[in-house]
Amino acid sequence: MSVQTAVSNYLRRRIALWERRRTDRFIRNLPFEIQKDIGWPDGGTRRARLHSKDSLWERRW
């Protein structure tokens, strides 16, 4: 695997992760009733963080 391929794969994974977290934040900001209607898993606590090991950089996004 070339360096360019490795970097491209890494960036592709990071972009997918950022998009997934952005969607998560968007849905968690919806009213609780709407989250229930679309079947969003609550996990027992409404404000529980899904990713407890986020870096400082990703918390800003």
C-alpha positions as CSV (number, residue, x, y, z in Angstrom):
1,M,0.0,0.0,0.0
2,S,1.4,3.3,-1.0
3,V,1.5,6.3,1.4
4,Q,-1.0,8.2,-0.7
5,T,-3.5,5.2,-0.5
6,A,-2.9,5.0,3.3
7,V,-3.5,8.7,3.8
8,S,-6.6,8.7,1.5
9,N,-8.1,5.8,3.4
10,Y,-7.4,7.5,6.8
11,L,-9.0,10.7,5.6
12,R,-12.0,8.9,4.2
13,R,-12.6,7.2,7.6
14,R,-12.2,10.5,9.5
15,I,-14.7,12.2,7.2
16,A,-17.2,9.4,7.7
17,L,-16.7,9.7,11.5
18,W,-17.2,13.4,11.5
19,E,-20.4,13.1,9.4
20,R,-21.7,10.4,11.7
21,R,-21.1,12.5,14.8
22,R,-22.6,15.6,13.1
23,T,-25.8,13.5,12.4
24,D,-25.8,12.3,16.0
25,R,-25.6,15.9,17.4
26,F,-28.3,17.0,15.0
27,I,-30.7,14.3,16.1
28,R,-29.9,14.6,19.8
29,N,-30.8,18.3,19.5
30,L,-34.3,17.4,18.3
31,P,-37.1,17.3,20.9
32,F,-37.2,14.0,22.8
33,E,-40.7,13.1,21.4
34,I,-39.4,13.3,17.8
35,Q,-36.4,11.2,18.7
36,K,-38.7,8.5,20.0
37,D,-40.9,8.8,16.9
38,I,-38.0,8.1,14.6
39,G,-36.7,5.3,16.9
40,W,-33.5,7.0,18.0
41,P,-31.9,4.9,20.8
42,D,-31.9,6.8,24.0
43,G,-29.5,4.6,26.0
44,G,-31.2,5.3,29.3
45,T,-30.0,8.9,29.8
46,R,-30.9,11.7,27.4
47,R,-27.7,13.6,27.7
48,A,-25.2,10.7,27.8
49,R,-22.2,11.1,25.5
50,L,-21.7,8.4,22.9
51,H,-18.0,9.0,22.5
52,S,-16.3,9.5,25.8
53,K,-12.8,9.5,24.3
54,D,-13.2,12.4,21.8
55,S,-10.2,14.5,21.2
56,L,-10.4,18.2,21.8
57,W,-10.3,18.8,18.0
58,E,-13.4,16.6,17.4
59,R,-15.4,18.1,20.3
60,R,-15.3,21.4,18.4
61,W,-16.9,19.9,15.3
